[in-house]
Amino acid sequence: MSLRSPRRRFHQTLLAATLAACSLLPLSAAQAQTVHKVRYEEVVRSVLYVPMYAGLKKGIFKDEGIELTMKTSQGTDKGMAALLSGSADIVLIGPEASIYVANSESPVKPVVFAGLTATDGFLLMGRKPDPAFDWNKLKGSKIMSFRPGSNPDIFLEAALRKKGLDPKKDVKLVNNIGPAARTGAWLAGQNDYATFLEPEASTLEKEGKAFPLGSVGKEAGMVDYTVFTTTDTYLKKNRAAVQAWTQAVAKAQKYTAAAPAAELADLVGEYFTGVSKPELTSAIERYQTLNLWKKTPLVEKEAMDKLQDMLVQGGVLEASKKVDYARFVDMSLVQK
């Protein structure tokens, strides 16, 4: 055998390996260049959405190829309006809005594709501490709530019913105060009780202006409260972007579920200027105790059926107009 043969075979093998490696380079480069630019709107700024902020700060969304701009809608109705008008691609809002639009004449239909929170994060708060608080003490009182038909209002009504109170007769729900004006209205002395999200709840408690008495979500039950929503049109044209978003959400939820409150407070502090680390840590711990954050993005049919029952009981949805789960929820991206 010629001495050249092994050498020739070596060079041929090396050349083949080099060509094989080089053939992978265009694919890797293409993958690296894939950027999904997404216009995102959150319903409000709240500790309730810490998994989302953690995902942003940990670079999870960036790692999935997502480059996003973020706005705060200040209301589910405004978030849905932004989505339907095309000024937002993905919004974080209550699923009740998608049910309403599904029943409307809008040619563009919203699609719930991932969930973030397992139930309502609002705390019922009073003007004085009451360690022996009982929900029956609310009879005859004024409670600052939210826009009729919105999830905060619907979940509060459901909690009241479970406590044996008729939200239409036993209490007065004040729901004509906008989200941005609620704290000011409370400090001005309006209403006997109110519901607040974190970090407002902890801040008011620290200042001695309001005191937590109960959890709306704990009483209403585990029903998805805020979900990531897009439109059927956007999903069809940008499925890869929505898939990447869903994967990022799942990773962010997994991280948040295992992270200590103090670590999360350090990570997301820049989203809550003016809130001290101890206050933020306390707020996160409170939500951890209540199990308000979903462990996966899955939005189940049973939860959406319960939500629609709550909407019917609240008088904002006719029983005959309940929307089939598959018409406004798409879990194929989560399942993938």
PLY file of the C-alpha trace (Angstrom):
ply
format ascii 1.0
element vertex 336
property float x
property float y
property float z
element edge 335
property int vertex1
property int vertex2
end_header
0.00 0.00 0.00
1.30 3.44 -0.88
2.28 5.69 2.03
0.34 8.41 0.30
-3.00 6.60 0.67
-3.46 7.08 4.45
-2.36 10.67 4.08
-4.73 11.19 1.17
-7.60 9.62 3.14
-6.78 11.84 6.10
-6.89 14.97 3.96
-10.12 13.83 2.31
-11.69 13.19 5.74
-10.49 16.56 7.01
-11.85 18.30 3.91
-15.23 16.56 4.29
-15.43 17.52 7.96
-14.52 21.11 7.15
-17.13 21.32 4.42
-19.74 19.81 6.75
-18.92 22.32 9.43
-19.02 25.19 6.97
-22.38 24.04 5.68
-23.77 24.72 9.15
-22.56 28.29 9.27
-25.26 29.93 7.12
-28.01 28.30 9.24
-26.43 29.44 12.49
-25.92 32.93 11.13
-29.52 33.05 9.97
-30.72 31.92 13.36
-28.59 34.53 15.09
-30.04 37.22 12.84
-33.66 36.24 13.49
-35.12 39.06 15.57
-38.79 39.34 16.41
-39.70 42.97 17.01
-42.79 43.09 19.19
-44.85 46.05 20.43
-46.03 45.00 23.86
-48.51 46.59 26.28
-49.16 45.58 29.88
-52.50 46.42 31.46
-50.96 48.14 34.51
-47.57 48.25 36.24
-47.79 45.82 39.16
-45.84 43.32 41.23
-48.48 40.90 39.98
-46.47 40.76 36.75
-43.04 40.10 38.28
-42.48 36.96 36.12
-42.62 39.15 33.01
-40.19 41.72 34.41
-37.88 38.96 35.62
-37.88 37.45 32.14
-36.87 40.80 30.67
-34.11 41.46 33.21
-32.70 37.92 32.98
-32.44 38.30 29.20
-34.83 35.41 28.60
-36.87 37.24 25.98
-33.71 38.48 24.26
-32.33 34.94 24.18
-35.49 33.86 22.37
-34.83 36.50 19.71
-37.43 38.98 20.94
-36.78 42.70 20.78
-39.70 44.48 22.40
-40.96 47.91 23.27
-43.23 48.12 26.32
-46.07 50.46 27.24
-48.58 50.46 30.10
-52.19 50.66 28.93
-53.82 51.60 32.28
-56.81 49.35 31.72
-57.83 46.15 29.91
-60.20 48.10 27.69
-57.37 50.35 26.54
-55.06 47.37 26.01
-57.66 45.63 23.86
-58.23 48.83 21.89
-54.50 49.04 21.18
-54.48 45.43 20.03
-57.48 45.75 17.71
-56.28 49.04 16.26
-52.90 47.54 15.41
-50.83 49.78 17.67
-49.80 46.77 19.81
-48.86 43.24 18.79
-49.15 41.44 22.13
-50.94 42.66 25.26
-51.21 41.43 28.82
-54.87 41.84 29.78
-57.78 40.02 31.36
-59.31 37.19 29.26
-62.78 38.65 29.74
-62.00 41.24 27.05
-61.43 38.50 24.47
-64.80 36.99 25.33
-66.54 40.32 24.79
-64.81 40.89 21.44
-65.53 37.33 20.31
-69.23 38.23 20.63
-68.78 41.55 18.82
-68.85 42.41 15.12
-65.13 43.14 15.06
-63.55 41.43 12.03
-60.32 41.09 14.00
-60.54 38.57 16.82
-58.24 38.33 19.86
-56.47 35.08 20.72
-55.34 34.15 24.24
-52.13 32.14 23.77
-50.46 32.06 27.22
-51.33 32.77 30.85
-49.34 34.63 33.50
-51.38 34.91 36.71
-53.45 32.17 38.33
-56.04 34.45 39.92
-56.81 38.01 41.05
-53.98 39.78 42.86
-56.05 42.54 44.47
-56.14 42.87 48.23
-59.25 44.11 50.00
-58.11 46.99 52.22
-59.72 49.07 54.93
-58.90 52.28 56.74
-58.07 50.56 60.03
-56.36 47.29 60.95
-58.87 44.57 61.78
-57.33 41.22 62.82
-60.84 39.83 63.37
-62.14 41.00 59.99
-65.14 39.19 58.57
-66.49 39.89 55.09
-69.96 40.43 56.55
-68.63 43.68 57.99
-68.74 45.03 54.43
-72.55 45.22 54.46
-73.79 48.73 53.79
-70.32 49.99 52.88
-68.83 51.64 49.78
-66.01 49.69 48.13
-63.82 51.27 45.48
-63.73 48.78 42.63
-63.11 49.01 38.88
-64.94 49.45 35.61
-68.09 47.26 35.40
-67.40 44.07 33.48
-63.65 44.23 34.07
-61.90 41.31 35.77
-61.15 43.29 38.99
-64.85 44.05 39.34
-66.02 40.55 38.33
-63.60 38.77 40.69
-64.54 41.03 43.60
-68.21 40.31 42.99
-67.47 36.57 42.89
-65.57 36.81 46.20
-68.47 38.69 47.80
-70.96 36.06 46.65
-68.83 33.25 48.09
-68.93 35.11 51.40
-72.72 35.27 51.27
-73.00 38.90 50.17
-75.01 40.23 47.25
-72.72 42.68 45.41
-75.76 44.44 43.94
-77.63 44.94 47.21
-75.43 44.49 50.27
-72.61 46.84 49.22
-72.04 49.79 46.91
-69.28 49.12 44.40
-67.81 52.43 43.25
-66.43 51.74 39.79
-66.23 55.13 38.10
-62.68 55.98 39.21
-59.89 55.40 36.68
-56.89 53.19 37.57
-54.46 56.10 37.78
-56.76 58.11 40.09
-57.65 55.39 42.60
-54.88 55.96 45.14
-55.52 59.70 45.15
-59.25 59.15 45.63
-58.58 56.83 48.57
-56.19 59.29 50.21
-58.82 62.01 49.75
-61.14 59.97 51.98
-63.44 58.47 49.35
-65.07 55.10 50.14
-64.90 52.80 53.16
-62.93 49.97 51.56
-60.93 49.51 48.38
-58.99 46.91 46.42
-55.33 47.51 45.60
-52.59 45.61 43.83
-49.01 45.45 44.99
-46.91 47.54 45.41
-49.62 50.15 46.16
-51.02 47.94 48.91
-47.71 47.67 50.79
-46.93 51.35 50.29
-50.30 52.42 51.71
-49.90 50.00 54.58
-46.44 51.36 55.40
-47.84 54.90 55.43
-50.71 53.86 57.69
-53.27 54.84 55.05
-54.78 51.40 54.32
-54.59 47.94 55.82
-55.00 44.53 54.12
-58.05 42.57 55.23
-58.31 39.79 52.66
-57.36 38.46 49.26
-59.91 38.71 46.45
-58.20 35.95 44.46
-58.10 33.56 47.41
-61.85 33.92 47.86
-62.77 33.94 44.16
-60.69 30.84 43.37
-58.02 29.91 40.86
-59.22 31.35 37.55
-56.71 32.84 35.09
-56.66 36.57 35.68
-54.23 38.07 33.17
-53.18 36.46 29.91
-51.01 37.23 26.91
-53.23 38.02 23.96
-52.67 38.76 20.29
-54.94 38.84 17.23
-55.77 36.04 14.85
-54.18 38.08 12.06
-50.92 38.70 13.91
-50.67 35.06 15.01
-51.13 33.84 11.45
-48.42 36.14 10.07
-46.00 36.00 13.02
-46.38 32.55 14.50
-42.64 32.16 15.09
-42.59 35.37 17.13
-45.53 34.29 19.28
-43.96 30.85 19.76
-40.72 32.48 20.92
-42.72 34.71 23.29
-44.51 31.69 24.76
-41.20 29.89 25.31
-39.78 32.96 27.05
-42.84 33.19 29.32
-42.49 29.52 30.30
-38.81 29.99 31.18
-39.54 33.18 33.13
-42.27 31.40 35.10
-39.93 28.53 35.92
-37.26 30.92 37.17
-39.73 32.99 39.22
-41.20 29.90 40.88
-37.79 28.95 42.29
-36.34 32.39 43.08
-36.37 33.89 46.61
-38.36 37.10 47.06
-35.27 39.18 47.87
-33.57 38.03 44.68
-36.63 38.94 42.62
-36.85 42.33 44.33
-33.21 43.07 43.39
-33.86 41.98 39.83
-37.05 43.93 39.08
-36.53 46.97 41.30
-36.05 49.36 38.39
-39.66 48.79 37.34
-40.87 50.15 40.69
-39.10 53.43 41.29
-39.92 54.93 44.65
-40.59 51.53 46.23
-37.92 50.44 48.71
-36.40 46.97 48.50
-37.98 45.88 51.82
-41.43 46.99 50.59
-40.93 45.26 47.24
-39.65 42.09 48.89
-42.66 42.06 51.23
-45.05 42.51 48.30
-43.43 39.66 46.37
-43.55 37.40 49.42
-47.24 38.15 49.82
-47.95 37.09 46.24
-45.78 34.00 46.61
-47.80 32.97 49.66
-51.05 33.39 47.71
-49.69 31.33 44.75
-50.77 34.00 42.30
-48.16 33.21 39.64
-48.77 30.37 37.24
-46.10 27.68 36.96
-46.73 27.23 33.23
-48.43 29.36 30.54
-51.25 26.83 30.11
-54.76 28.35 30.19
-57.23 25.54 30.77
-60.79 25.24 29.50
-62.15 24.68 33.00
-60.78 28.03 34.16
-62.29 29.89 31.20
-65.63 28.16 31.78
-65.55 29.35 35.40
-64.72 32.87 34.28
-67.69 32.93 31.92
-69.95 31.70 34.72
-68.70 34.61 36.80
-69.43 37.02 33.94
-72.97 35.64 33.65
-73.52 35.98 37.40
-72.22 39.53 37.19
-74.81 40.37 34.54
-72.25 41.36 31.88
-72.60 38.25 29.70
-75.76 36.48 28.61
-75.71 32.74 29.29
-76.61 32.10 25.66
-73.54 34.05 24.52
-70.87 32.05 26.29
-67.97 31.65 23.89
-66.53 28.28 23.02
-63.02 27.91 24.46
-61.47 27.19 21.06
-62.84 30.44 19.64
-60.69 32.68 21.83
-57.95 30.44 23.30
-55.12 28.76 21.38
-52.85 26.56 23.51
-51.00 24.95 20.58
-47.95 27.14 21.19
-47.82 26.17 24.86
-48.23 22.49 24.00
-45.44 22.72 21.44
0 1
1 2
2 3
3 4
4 5
5 6
6 7
7 8
8 9
9 10
10 11
11 12
12 13
13 14
14 15
15 16
16 17
17 18
18 19
19 20
20 21
21 22
22 23
23 24
24 25
25 26
26 27
27 28
28 29
29 30
30 31
31 32
32 33
33 34
34 35
35 36
36 37
37 38
38 39
39 40
40 41
41 42
42 43
43 44
44 45
45 46
46 47
47 48
48 49
49 50
50 51
51 52
52 53
53 54
54 55
55 56
56 57
57 58
58 59
59 60
60 61
61 62
62 63
63 64
64 65
65 66
66 67
67 68
68 69
69 70
70 71
71 72
72 73
73 74
74 75
75 76
76 77
77 78
78 79
79 80
80 81
81 82
82 83
83 84
84 85
85 86
86 87
87 88
88 89
89 90
90 91
91 92
92 93
93 94
94 95
95 96
96 97
97 98
98 99
99 100
100 101
101 102
102 103
103 104
104 105
105 106
106 107
107 108
108 109
109 110
110 111
111 112
112 113
113 114
114 115
115 116
116 117
117 118
118 119
119 120
120 121
121 122
122 123
123 124
124 125
125 126
126 127
127 128
128 129
129 130
130 131
131 132
132 133
133 134
134 135
135 136
136 137
137 138
138 139
139 140
140 141
141 142
142 143
143 144
144 145
145 146
146 147
147 148
148 149
149 150
150 151
151 152
152 153
153 154
154 155
155 156
156 157
157 158
158 159
159 160
160 161
161 162
162 163
163 164
164 165
165 166
166 167
167 168
168 169
169 170
170 171
171 172
172 173
173 174
174 175
175 176
176 177
177 178
178 179
179 180
180 181
181 182
182 183
183 184
184 185
185 186
186 187
187 188
188 189
189 190
190 191
191 192
192 193
193 194
194 195
195 196
196 197
197 198
198 199
199 200
200 201
201 202
202 203
203 204
204 205
205 206
206 207
207 208
208 209
209 210
210 211
211 212
212 213
213 214
214 215
215 216
216 217
217 218
218 219
219 220
220 221
221 222
222 223
223 224
224 225
225 226
226 227
227 228
228 229
229 230
230 231
231 232
232 233
233 234
234 235
235 236
236 237
237 238
238 239
239 240
240 241
241 242
242 243
243 244
244 245
245 246
246 247
247 248
248 249
249 250
250 251
251 252
252 253
253 254
254 255
255 256
256 257
257 258
258 259
259 260
260 261
261 262
262 263
263 264
264 265
265 266
266 267
267 268
268 269
269 270
270 271
271 272
272 273
273 274
274 275
275 276
276 277
277 278
278 279
279 280
280 281
281 282
282 283
283 284
284 285
285 286
286 287
287 288
288 289
289 290
290 291
291 292
292 293
293 294
294 295
295 296
296 297
297 298
298 299
299 300
300 301
301 302
302 303
303 304
304 305
305 306
306 307
307 308
308 309
309 310
310 311
311 312
312 313
313 314
314 315
315 316
316 317
317 318
318 319
319 320
320 321
321 322
322 323
323 324
324 325
325 326
326 327
327 328
328 329
329 330
330 331
331 332
332 333
333 334
334 335
